[in-house]
Amino acid sequence: MEPVATTDLTFRKLCLERFILAILYSIALQYLLVTVFLLFVNVDLLHPITWLTSTVGLLVSPLTWLRSVPLATALTAHGFVLARMYLLESRYYPTLFAQLKRSIMQRFVVLCTAGSVGCLTAWFYTRFLRADYRQLVLMDDSNHDQQTVLNERFVYLFVSGLFAGCYFFARGQHTLGGIEWSPVPLSKWTQFRDSFCSIFIDSIRRSFVPSFVYLSFYYTVSVLLRSRIATLFGIIRLKEISTVYSFYCTATDIRLLLYTWLVFALILTNMNLMLGLFRIFLNERQEFSIQIGVFHQQTKGSDPPLAAALAYRQIPIVQQMAAEDLATIAQTHWCSRRKQLYELTVPGGHPNNWRQVCDTCLKLIREFTNELTVSIGGIELKPPPPMVLTGGRLRPTTSMDRERLLRQQYNQNFGIRSLSTPTLSSTSSRESGQQSAGPLDLLKIDNLSLPTILSRVPGYQLFFVESKTAKSYYLLSVQSQLVASITQSLTALACCSLEEDQYGVVQDDLPSIVHALLELKKVVDKIGAINLDVKRIDRNYIALKGAVKRSLYRFTQSFAPYLNDLVIEPEDLQALQPFLRYNV
């Protein structure tokens, strides 16, 4: 076995290289966004040559590059903070309080870095505007005595960057740390082109409403902090003493509102592009090594083994990369790497390549099956649906109503009382019992335990008590995608062995593969019979259920003539009969 430290270092280095490339590309894209901003701000359709030459002159100016250093530093810090969230091990937290306790500090750091990127982006863009929009203080000579006054237009634009960064965090914090793997492999340029166009257009459209929300937010803040901001700088005074009039001047400045809307759009584009670049570089296919000898040791710079990557839980992205690589090996027609799985290792002639990959996949499937079985053990069954006929619900007919009325009249004539009707004495005794039990109930309330009292507090159950379905939701939302991919890949490898496995290394593991698939199918079928709101995890649940069924159908279709020759348990053979009848 390989040393744990070497394997951990290899996988972390693999992810770190992709994160660094994503951050560098994100910094380089700032100059493309600055070009868009300059073309919009300095638009001059009557003199297009001057318009373009002035824009290019500003871009290549050393002062522009120097001013971009703080923004590039903030982007780098924000990128590494996001990268750390992607590198976190996926863990289950039974309560919402435990989850918030674990992630609140990380979310706070992301909020700080997002706000700093927004502020520095707004400051960087204001450097290309006129003096009455880019300077913090202005000289006011309206009263024939020059005094420095606070430039509230610059403050408005600067604070809009902070607001845009916080808005990005509040709107997309649930997607941080998550990766959606593309079923169709595309080139990085194709993914970037599609994502850039969609992100830029979507940011322009979505920044319109938040820019006006920020207008009301700024008015609220200016009422409370406007005078304090002026006194913070000592001799600087406010140009307009009235807060309402100052807000009116800001709200009617069309140029300022346009600048704010454009800054909002570019900041949202900037932040979303970094996430998009992370997904593009992490979605890149990684080929892991397959051939493993008896005396194999991983050297520096060599490819990490596939079996070790599948079993590596510290970084979920590595497991997903390995699952995607295994799916590529299993689905590619006449793949040379698939033949390496079926080869015998030297020395000894043992199937170490296949053995390690198969054992790792079966272990992951069995662990997921056992955890999912335990998680749904205490959930109630669904109530039976009401009986419904073709014309609607089952309702009593006229003959049934007539029979019930005749029975009631007969009982009243002969003094027969229904057992379901309480008597007067029992009712009075119950009322007296309730009246006498009043002080006892108050005494019991006084002697209630602290957990019982806390359970009656609104919100206590939500934050501090584990739900019966919490573990099931976690397994289906976090681990089901990995298990579904491994299940289909392992079945495909087993089916391809009929034509490509020259040494029969897969034959001994076929009963174990069938048993693991059938056990997983039993658990997945139970989820539909319990009171579990699968709408919250509907996508993952349906994908897992479909993957298991497709795997069983494919297995029975390929091995139907040889099932009696395989050493399969009688229960498993009986469970495969519906799939066999379908194939026939």
N, C-alpha and C positions, 0 to 999 in steps of 0.2 A: 504494500500500500504506500501511497505517496504521503509525505509529511503534510500535515494540515496547514502549516504556515505557508508552505510553498504554493499549495492550491489556492488558499485564500488570497495571497498576494497576486497570483496570476489572474484570477477573476476580477479583482478590484482594479488591477491595471488595465484589463480589457475594457471595463466600463469607464474608467477615468479618461482614457484616450478619446472615447466618443464624446464625453462631456466637454472636454477641452476643445475639440473641433467644433462642437455646437456653439460654445461661447465665442470662439474666434469668429465664426461666420456671423453670429449675431452682432458683434461689434462692427464688423465690416459692413453690415447692412445699414448701419446708422448713416453712412454717407449717402446711401441711396435715398433714405427718408429725408435727409437734409436737402438733397437735390429737389425732391418733390416740394418741400416747404419753400425753398428759395424761388422756384419757378412760380409758385402761387403768390408769394409775397411781392416779388419784383416784376409781376406781369406787366408787359408793355407790348401790346400787339401792334402798335404803330411803328415800333422800332425793334423788330425781332432780333436783329444781329446784336444790337447793344444789350438786349435782354439776355441772350445766351452767353455773350462774352463776360458780362458782369457776374452772372451766376457761376461760370467756370472759374473766374478770378477769385471769387469768394471761397470756392471749394478747395482750390490749391493754395490758398493763403496759409502761411505758417501760423498766423494767429488763430485761424480756424482749427488747425490741428492741435494747437496748444490748449484751446478752450475745450476740446473734446476729451482731454485726458481725464477730468473728473467724472464725466459720464461713462467713459470706458471702464474706469475703476469701479464705479457703482454697478455697472452691468456685470462685471466679472464677479463681484461679491454676491450679487443676486443669483447669478448662474451657479456658483458653488453651493449656495444655500439650497437651491432647488435640486441640485445633483445629490446632495446629502439625503433629501427626502426620498429620492428614487432608490437610494442604496439601503434604506432601512429595511430590516427584516419584517415580514408581515406576521403580526401576532394578533391573537384573539383577546379582546377585552370584554369581560362579561357585562359591564355596566357602562353607561354613557359617561359617568363621572370618571371612571378609570381611563377611558379613551381621551377625554378632554385633559385630564391630568398629564397624560403622556405627551400629547401633541400641542398643548397650549403654548409652551415655550418655543417650539419649532414654528408654530403659526405666527407667533409674535415677531420672531426674527424675520420671517418671510414678509410680514407686513411692514417692518421697518425698512428692509431693503427695497421693497416695491415702492414705498413712499419716497425713499431717497432717489431712486431711479426716475420717478415722476418729477420730483423737484428739479433735479439736475437737467433733465430733458427740457423742461419748460425754461429754465435759465439759459440753456445752450441755444434754444431757438430764439429767445428774446434778444440775443446778441446781434441778430441780423435785422432787427426792426429799427424804426426811427427812435430818436432820442426820447420822445415823450412816452415810449413804451418799454425801453430797455434800461433806463436809469432809475435808481431807487429814489433819488432826490432831484428836484428841479429848482431853478431860480425863479422866484416870483417877484416881478417888478411892477405889479399893478398899483401899488400904493407909493410908487416913486422911491421905495427903499427895498433893495434886493434882500430877500430872505429865502432860506432853503425850506422848501415844503416837501412833504411826502408825496411821491408819485404813486397814487393808488391804482393806476393802470398796471404798473409793473407788479405791485403786490397782488392784484387780481390774477394776473397771468401766472405768477410764481406759485400762489396757493392752488391754482387750478391743477398744476402738476401733481401736488401732494394729494389732492382730491381724486385725480385720475388713477394714481397708483393704488390708493385705498379702495377705489371702486373696482379695479381689476382684481384685487385680492378678495373682496367680498363676493364678487360675482363668480369667480372661478376657483375658489379654494377647494371645493369638493373634487376637482379634477386634477389637483396637484399630486404627483406621485403615481399617476395611473398611465398605463400604456395600452393602446388598442393596436393589436397586431393585424396588419393587412393580410387578407387571405391570398391576394395576388401579389407576387414580388414585382416591385417597380423600381426604376432607377431613382437615385437621390435627386437628380435634376427634375425629373417628372413630378416627384412628390413635392419638391420645393416650389415649382412653378404653380402647381394646382393650389397648394396651401397658401402661397403668398397672395395670389389673386383673390382667393376666397376670404382670407383674413383681412386684407386691406379694404375690400369692399364692405365686408361685414363691420369692420371697425368704424368706417365713415358713417355707416347707417346707424349703428348703435350708439355713437357718441353724440348724436343730436339731442336726445332727451336728457342724458346726464349733464350736458353743458348748461341746460336751463335749470336742472335741479341744483347744480352748483351755484347758480345765480341766487337762488333763495337761501342756500346754505351760507353764501358769502355775506348776504345781508344780515343773517342772524349773528354770524361771527363779528361783523363790523359793529353791530350795536353793542356787543360786549367788550370787544378788544380793540376797537379802532383807535381810541384815544391812548390806550396803553402802548400800542405799537409806535405811535408817534413819540411818546415820552421815553420810549426805550432808547431812542437815538439822541437824546439830549436836546439839542437846540432845534431839531427839526419840528416844524409845526404842521398842522393840517391845513390844506388849502381851503377846504369847505368845512365849516364848523358843524353844520347840520348833517346828520347821518342820513336822513331821508333824501335830502337834496343830492348828497354825494352818491347815494345809491341810484338816484334817478339819472344822474350824469353817466354812471357806469352802464345802466340798463339801456340807455338810448345811444350808446356808442356802438354803431353797427360794425365798425372796423375791429373794435376790441372783441365783440362777440364772435366775429368770424375767426379771428386769431385764436380765441379760446376753443372754438369748435375744432379747428385744425390741430391744435396742440393735443386736445383730447384724443382725436382720431390717431395721430401719430404715436402717442404714448401707448394706447391700447394695441396698435399694430406692433409696436416694438416688443411689448411684453408677450403677446400671443405668438409672435414669430420665434421667440426663444423657446417657448414650449413646443412649437411645431418643429423646430430644428432638433430638439431633444428626441422627439418621437421619430423623426426621420433617421437620425443616426443610430438610435437604439433598435429600430426596425430593420436595420441592415443585417443581412444573413451572415452568420458566423459559422464557419466550418470547424468542427471539433475533430480531434484525432480519434480514430477507431481502433487501429492495431495496437494491442497491448500484449507485450511479452511477459514472461515470468519474471525476468530481471529488469523490467522496464522502469525507468526513473525519469521523471520529467525534468528536462534541462531548461536553462534560461532561454527564452525566446521560442520554445517549442509550443505547439498548439495544445491546449488543455484537453484531457480526455472527455469523451461524450458522456460516459457513465458517471464520472465525477461531477460534471456540470448538471446532470439531471438530479443528482442527489444533493446539490448545494442549496441549502435553504436560507442561508444568511442574506443572499441578494436574490429576490424573486425574479429580477430581470434575467439573470443568468439561467435560471431554470426555463424561462420562456424561450430564450435563445436556443437552448439545447433541445427543447420540444419542437421548435420550428425546424431546426436542423434534422432532427429525427424524422419529422414529417416529410422533409425534402428527400431524405434518403429512401423512405418507404414509398413515396409516390412517383419518383422519377423512373421512367421506363429504362430498364437495363442499366441501372446505376452501378458504376464501378465501386463506389464506396459501400453499396449494399453487399456486394460480393465479399468485401473484407469482413463483414459481420459473420458470414458463413464459413470463413476460412479457419483452419486449425493453426494455433500459435506454435512457434518453434522456440525452444525445444519442448518436447513432451507430446505434441500433437493434441493438445486440449483446446476446446472451443472457448477460450477465455474472452474473446471479443464479444461473442453473442451472450455468454453467461453473465457478464457484468451488466450489459445493457438490459437484458431480459429481467434479471433479478431486481435491478433498480426500478424498472417500470412496474413490475408486479408489486413491489413493496409500496410504491406511491399509490397504486390503485387500492390495495388492501387497507392501507392506513386511512385513506379518504373514505372508503366504504365503512370501516369500523367507526370512525368519528361521526359520520353522517347517521349511522344506525343509532348510536348513543344519543345524538342530539335530538332525534325525533321520537325518542322513547316515551317521554312524558307529555306529548301533545295529544289532545283529544281528537277523536274521529269526527269527521264531518257529520252533521245531522242528516238523516235520510230526507230526500226531496219529497215534497207533497205529491200525493197521487193526482195525476192529471189525465183527463180523458181527451178525446179528439176535439171536443167542443169547449174545453177549458177545464177548470177545477171540478173535482167531484162534489156535487151538491145533493142534498136530500131531495127525493122526489115527492110528488103530491101524496102518493100512497103512504110513504113513510111519515109525513106530517100528520096524516089522518089517523094512522095507527097510534102515534104518540099522544094525540089529543084524546082519543078514546081511552087510552090507558090512564091518563090523568083524571078524566071524569069518573072512571070506575074506582080509582083509589080514593077520590074525594067522597063518593057516595057511601063507601063501606068503611071509611075512617082509616084507611091504610096510608101510613106516612112513609115517605121515602127516606132511606137511611142517609142520603146525602144532605138532607135538610136539617140543620141544627135545631134543637129544642130551645124553648125559652129559658129553661133552668140552666142548660149548659151555657147559653149565651150570657146570662146574668152572672153565672159563676166565673166565666172567663173574664168578664169585665171587672168583677171584684178582684179577681186574681191580678189583673193588670194594674189596678189601682193600688193594691197592696205591695206589688213588686216594684213600684216606682222608687222608693228609697233604696231598695236593694240594688237596683240598676245604677243609681247615682253612686252608691258605695263601690260597685264594681268598676265604674268609670274612674273613680279616684284611685283604685288599686291596679289600673292598667300598667303593663310594662312599657318601658321606653320604646322598644321597637314597634309595639302595637300603636302607640300614640303617633310615632313618626310616620308609620305607614298611612295614616289618615291625612297627613299634610299633603296639599296639592303639589304635584311634581316630584314627590319622594320616590314613587314607584318608577318613574321615568328615568331618574338620574342614578339611583342607588340600588335598584333591585334588578337582577338579571331576568330577562324575559325568557320564556320557554323556547321561543323560536329564534333567539339571538344567535346561537351557535349554528343553527341551520342556515340562516341568512349569510353568516360569515363564510361558511364552507361553500355555499352555492355561488356567492358573488365573487370570492377571491380565488378559490382553488379549482372550481369546476372547469374553467377554461383550460387549465393545464392538464387535468385528468382526461378531459374529452379529447384533446390532441394526442396524448400518449396512448389512449385506448385505441383510437383509429390507426395510429402509426404501428403499434405492436401487432394488431390484427393484420394490417397490410404486409408487414414483414413475414408473419407466419404464412400468409397465403402465397407470397412470392417464393417461399422456400420450396414449394412443390416443383418448380422448374429450375431454381438456381442453387438450392442447397445440395451440393454434391456429396457431403459427408453425413447428412442427416443430423446436424447439430440442433435443429429446432424440434425434432420429433418428440424428444422426451419432455419438452415444456408445453406441448399443446394441451394436455389435460389441465394443467395449472392455469393456462391462459383462459380456457373455456370456463373453468370454475370461477375465476376472478371476475370475468364479464357477467356471468349469471348472478353472482352475489351482488354486484353493483346494480344490475337491472332490478333485482328484488327491492333494494333500498329506494331506487328512483321511483319505482311503481308505488311504493308505500307513501311517498310524498303526496301523490294525487289523492290518497284516501284519508289524509289527516287534515285537520283544520289549520292549514298553513296558507297564508296569503302569498301565493306564488307570483302575484302581479308585481311585487317589489323586485323579484329576481326572475321575472318571467323569461327574459332573454337567455340567461345562463342556464336556467332549468330546462328549457326546451332544447337548447343546444346539447346539453349533456345527455338528455333522454334520447335525442335523435342519434347522437354519436354511438351510444351503447347499442341501440337497435341496428344501426347500419353495420356495426362491427360484427354482431351475431349473424345477421343475414349474409354478410360476405364470407364469414367463416364457414357456415353451413353450406353455402353454395360451392365453396372450393373443396371442402373435405367431406361432402355428402357420401361419396362412394367408399370412404375409408373410416367412417365413424365407428363401425363395428370392430375395426382392427385397432383402434386407439383405446388405451386403457382409461376410459372415462367412467366416472361414477354413475350408477343407475339413475340417481336423482337428476344429475346434470343431463344425462341422455334423454330423460323424460322431458325436461324443460326445453330441450332443443327441438322437440317434435313440431311445435307450431311453426318454427322457422323452416324446418324441412318441408312441411306441407306447402308452405308458401313458395318455396323454390321449385317444388314439383309442379 
